Amino acid sequence: MNFLLTDEQEMIRKMVRDFAEKEIAPTAAERDEEERFDRSHFEKMAALGLTGIPWPEEYGGIGADYVSYVIAVEELSRVCASTGVTLSAHLSLASWPIYKFGTEEQKQTYLRALAEGTKIGAYGLTEPSSGSDAAAMKTTAVEEEDGYVLNGSKIFITNGGVADLYIIFALTDPELRHKGVSAFIVEADTPGFSVGKKEKKLGIRSSPTTEIIFENCRVPKKNMLGARGEGFKIAMMTLDGGRNGIAAQAVGIAQGALDAAIDYAKTRKQFGKAIGQQQGVAFKLADMATKVEASRLLTYQAAWRESEQLPYGLESAMSKLFAGDTAMEVTTEAVQVFGGYGYTKDYPVERFMRDAKITQIYEGTNEIQRLVISKMLLTE
Ligand code: CAA
């Protein structure tokens, strides 16, 4: 067993950290305040190869592994969790299912464009009345001679409105419930597709989250992803990896808050000495650092298992559960270390705390992760 990163993984960490600190961090607070997505950041990530990290070069990727991918999401999230989830949703939720289930033509057309970063991807599963119970979706896709006609709506779509293509799950055979779900690649300029309400959120405010609407939206038959009726399985398998991307985002947020708290604890003096020299604060930092490291190890392990083609669904659910809860705890404690200053926008820790909350909610709430984990334990 070897816990050292490879030279390539170290190189990617250094490259993404430099990029994040120079290009992303300076405007993170301002974009959060203004709820502003900056497409030029995505284009710069594309120029570095980040938008296609784990895909083979034949599909426009850079042929690195999933550990490199989670390191990239972690490093981006360490300064800006919105940028972290933009990349995570693009890679895990939109590109991965095409890589795994797409035809050669779909890969050459869509995966390549996503990998090269000329298109942004998104994923649409959730609906107003089907969140945790994903199989209860209502959006339909009716087969006609020249395509499938989609009607319905999806909500809480990460990259909504800025994405160029969406992986959409809809009922082709409603009477079969989850076995009647199929997956489609829908381009944003398809007639009948529109973007609805943009959410105003507590955190990850520079990552757009919107509703998307299908009104007699006709999708060509060749854009069905996988086989008819295979959509629910594709949705679930996609989330298996997506959840580890969110774990990486959570690790990055927590690390960013921990770094800020350590710096502050070294310089802030009360009762004649640095607050970090006082055990109440020092022990807090020790607990925070331990939980961040445990989260990182779970996350890297799940990514490594995926790269090694070992089962990773259980490990992904565990990493998202533990890292999400850790991010919430560590960021809350970081605000506490800063005291009154931490509660203001003069320091980044309040943003980290607001951003952390979503990691316990999206890509399956942490209660759903407990359900997934316990089901696997009890059926093995
Ligand atoms: N891999 C492969 N197949 C899977 C699977 C997996 N991980 N999980 C379930 N399945 C299969 C089952 O084997 C079963 O197949 P058969 O019918 O052939 O036996 C089928 O799917 C149904 O499984 P369940 O009976 O377990 O399904 P369920 O309806 O009870 O739901 C659930 C299970 C785990 C609760 C699921 O609904 C779920 O994950 N819910 C949470 C949804 C979620 O995570 N939403 C996030 C939205 S995306 C998002 O948040 C994106 C973003 O903004 C960034």
Boltz pocket constraint, residues with backbone or C-beta under 6 A from the ligand:
constraints:
  - pocket:
      binder: B
      contacts: [[A, 89], [A, 93], [A, 123], [A, 125], [A, 126], [A, 131], [A, 132], [A, 133], [A, 134], [A, 135], [A, 156], [A, 157], [A, 158], [A, 178], [A, 232], [A, 233], [A, 236], [A, 237], [A, 239], [A, 240], [A, 313], [A, 361], [A, 362], [A, 363], [A, 364], [A, 365], [A, 368], [A, 371], [A, 372]]
      max_distance: 6.0
